[in-house]
Amino acid sequence: MPPDCVLALLGHGARDPAWAEVLLAVRAKIRARDPACRVELAFLVHLPPALEDLLADLRAEGGVTHVLILPMFIAAGGHLKDDLPARIARLRTQFPQIHIELAAAIGLSDTVQEAMSEAALRAFKTYS
């Protein structure tokens, strides 16, 4: 991934900051697997940074021209179908110098669905 590109993992967020630990771990794993990939976190609610704040920081530092927002959601519910597209449209207007793309929810990926099914089977086999 070129240095002017950023992968933004988008979580829902929660009032308890410990909720973000899984996404922090995912970010660390991505960085370990590909140090050239710049990956950041953003949240819809409750936890910083909000998407707007992340993009403002990226604009201020300069050099970032592309951001891929990857929703770390199992499925595409109301936030992803209704709220987020309108928010992305506003962000594209607010940050015209950054090309902003919105990926599908990570849970829609076959790879993630396979990993979830494997984890579910392991949990069941451990239980039974």
Kinemage of the C-alpha trace (Angstrom):
@kinemage 1
@onewidth
@group {chain A} dominant
@subgroup {mainchain}
@vectorlist {calphas} color= white
{ca met a 1} P 0.000 0.000 0.000
{ca pro a 2} L 1.481 3.381 -0.942
{ca pro a 3} L 2.434 5.741 1.904
{ca asp a 4} L -0.288 8.176 0.885
{ca cys a 5} L -3.001 5.571 1.612
{ca val a 6} L -4.591 4.771 4.960
{ca leu a 7} L -6.748 1.836 6.004
{ca ala a 8} L -9.242 3.082 8.596
{ca leu a 9} L -10.838 0.332 10.656
{ca leu a 10} L -14.253 1.635 11.687
{ca gly a 11} L -15.786 0.281 14.871
{ca his a 12} L -19.152 1.066 16.352
{ca gly a 13} L -17.740 2.190 19.684
{ca ala a 14} L -19.013 1.802 23.220
{ca arg a 15} L -18.996 3.714 26.490
{ca asp a 16} L -16.500 1.238 27.954
{ca pro a 17} L -13.053 1.935 26.455
{ca ala a 18} L -12.129 -1.744 26.936
{ca trp a 19} L -14.562 -2.493 24.104
{ca ala a 20} L -11.899 -1.237 21.650
{ca glu a 21} L -9.301 -3.810 22.726
{ca val a 22} L -10.235 -6.244 19.942
{ca leu a 23} L -9.837 -3.575 17.267
{ca leu a 24} L -6.555 -2.444 18.790
{ca ala a 25} L -5.373 -6.069 18.562
{ca val a 26} L -6.509 -6.333 14.938
{ca arg a 27} L -4.676 -3.106 14.106
{ca ala a 28} L -1.515 -4.454 15.769
{ca lys a 29} L -1.785 -7.719 13.817
{ca ile a 30} L -2.154 -5.837 10.524
{ca arg a 31} L 0.872 -3.685 11.347
{ca ala a 32} L 2.898 -6.783 12.244
{ca arg a 33} L 1.925 -8.583 9.025
{ca asp a 34} L 2.521 -5.564 6.775
{ca pro a 35} L 4.502 -2.699 8.309
{ca ala a 36} L 4.040 -0.700 5.093
{ca cys a 37} L 0.263 -0.643 5.605
{ca arg a 38} L -0.793 2.425 7.538
{ca val a 39} L -3.816 1.412 9.573
{ca glu a 40} L -5.786 3.630 11.935
{ca leu a 41} L -8.935 3.286 14.030
{ca ala a 42} L -12.089 5.374 14.074
{ca phe a 43} L -15.449 4.916 15.775
{ca leu a 44} L -19.039 5.842 15.042
{ca val a 45} L -19.958 6.700 18.621
{ca his a 46} L -18.597 7.075 22.163
{ca leu a 47} L -14.887 6.418 21.528
{ca pro a 48} L -12.325 8.678 19.919
{ca pro a 49} L -11.447 9.306 17.261
{ca ala a 50} L -14.583 9.932 15.239
{ca leu a 51} L -14.173 9.625 11.479
{ca glu a 52} L -14.244 13.413 11.190
{ca asp a 53} L -11.400 13.756 13.693
{ca leu a 54} L -9.286 11.059 12.045
{ca leu a 55} L -9.671 12.700 8.643
{ca ala a 56} L -8.896 16.134 10.090
{ca asp a 57} L -5.699 14.736 11.629
{ca leu a 58} L -4.719 13.093 8.335
{ca arg a 59} L -5.347 16.325 6.433
{ca ala a 60} L -3.305 18.297 8.973
{ca glu a 61} L -0.308 15.989 8.715
{ca gly a 62} L -0.434 16.191 4.912
{ca gly a 63} L 0.492 13.626 2.316
{ca val a 64} L -2.506 11.300 2.724
{ca thr a 65} L -4.562 11.194 -0.470
{ca his a 66} L -6.638 8.024 -0.055
{ca val a 67} L -8.515 6.498 2.874
{ca leu a 68} L -10.301 3.161 2.745
{ca ile a 69} L -12.859 2.922 5.546
{ca leu a 70} L -13.432 -0.706 6.502
{ca pro a 71} L -16.440 -1.197 8.798
{ca met a 72} L -15.532 -3.824 11.377
{ca phe a 73} L -19.137 -5.020 11.566
{ca ile a 74} L -20.443 -8.570 11.193
{ca ala a 75} L -23.324 -7.436 8.985
{ca ala a 76} L -24.689 -4.319 7.324
{ca gly a 77} L -27.457 -2.992 9.558
{ca gly a 78} L -28.965 0.467 9.926
{ca his a 79} L -25.694 2.269 10.620
{ca leu a 80} L -24.060 0.918 7.486
{ca lys a 81} L -27.095 1.109 5.232
{ca asp a 82} L -28.549 4.433 6.346
{ca asp a 83} L -26.285 6.548 8.549
{ca leu a 84} L -22.827 5.906 7.172
{ca pro a 85} L -23.394 6.656 3.443
{ca ala a 86} L -24.750 10.116 4.302
{ca arg a 87} L -21.874 10.710 6.695
{ca ile a 88} L -19.336 9.637 4.056
{ca ala a 89} L -20.930 12.029 1.546
{ca arg a 90} L -20.498 14.892 4.031
{ca leu a 91} L -16.888 13.854 4.701
{ca arg a 92} L -16.100 13.804 0.983
{ca thr a 93} L -17.319 17.404 0.797
{ca gln a 94} L -15.464 18.400 3.964
{ca phe a 95} L -12.194 16.719 2.892
{ca pro a 96} L -12.093 17.031 -0.918
{ca gln a 97} L -8.316 16.546 -1.016
{ca ile a 98} L -8.700 12.984 0.358
{ca his a 99} L -10.287 10.267 -1.766
{ca ile a 100} L -12.551 8.427 0.695
{ca glu a 101} L -13.828 4.949 -0.095
{ca leu a 102} L -16.206 2.862 1.988
{ca ala a 103} L -15.695 -0.898 1.900
{ca ala a 104} L -18.346 -3.483 2.676
{ca ala a 105} L -18.680 -4.667 6.276
{ca ile a 106} L -15.870 -7.075 7.071
{ca gly a 107} L -18.365 -9.732 8.146
{ca leu a 108} L -19.598 -10.010 4.566
{ca ser a 109} L -16.196 -11.375 3.534
{ca asp a 110} L -16.041 -15.116 2.829
{ca thr a 111} L -12.705 -15.214 4.649
{ca val a 112} L -14.225 -13.772 7.814
{ca gln a 113} L -17.273 -16.029 7.596
{ca glu a 114} L -14.977 -19.058 7.266
{ca ala a 115} L -12.939 -17.922 10.295
{ca met a 116} L -16.136 -17.405 12.323
{ca ser a 117} L -17.488 -20.826 11.409
{ca glu a 118} L -14.174 -22.427 12.374
{ca ala a 119} L -14.120 -20.580 15.713
{ca ala a 120} L -17.743 -21.565 16.378
{ca leu a 121} L -16.994 -25.242 15.697
{ca arg a 122} L -13.927 -25.142 17.935
{ca ala a 123} L -15.988 -23.581 20.718
{ca phe a 124} L -18.674 -26.237 20.317
{ca lys a 125} L -16.146 -29.094 20.297
{ca thr a 126} L -14.516 -27.689 23.431
{ca tyr a 127} L -17.918 -27.421 25.097
{ca ser a 128} L -19.203 -30.876 24.159
